[in-house]
Amino acid sequence: MPLGVQVAAIEYNDHLTIAVAEEIEKVFGGWVPPFKAKHN
């Protein structure tokens, strides 16, 4: 099942959103390419 996550914080807290996004990426393994179906 696809999963999307948005990280938000108050103005001028980009360092916080980037840090949180990096931790989420570590936990979930980062971006995974979509499944390729075989065509007969």
RANOR-V494980 format. One record per pair of residues at least 24 apart in sequence whose ideal C-beta (glycine too) atoms are under 8 Angstrom apart, sorted by the first residue. I is the first residue (numbers start at 0). J is the second residue. Records with the same first field share a line. If there is no record, write none. Layout:
I->J + J
This chain:
2->27
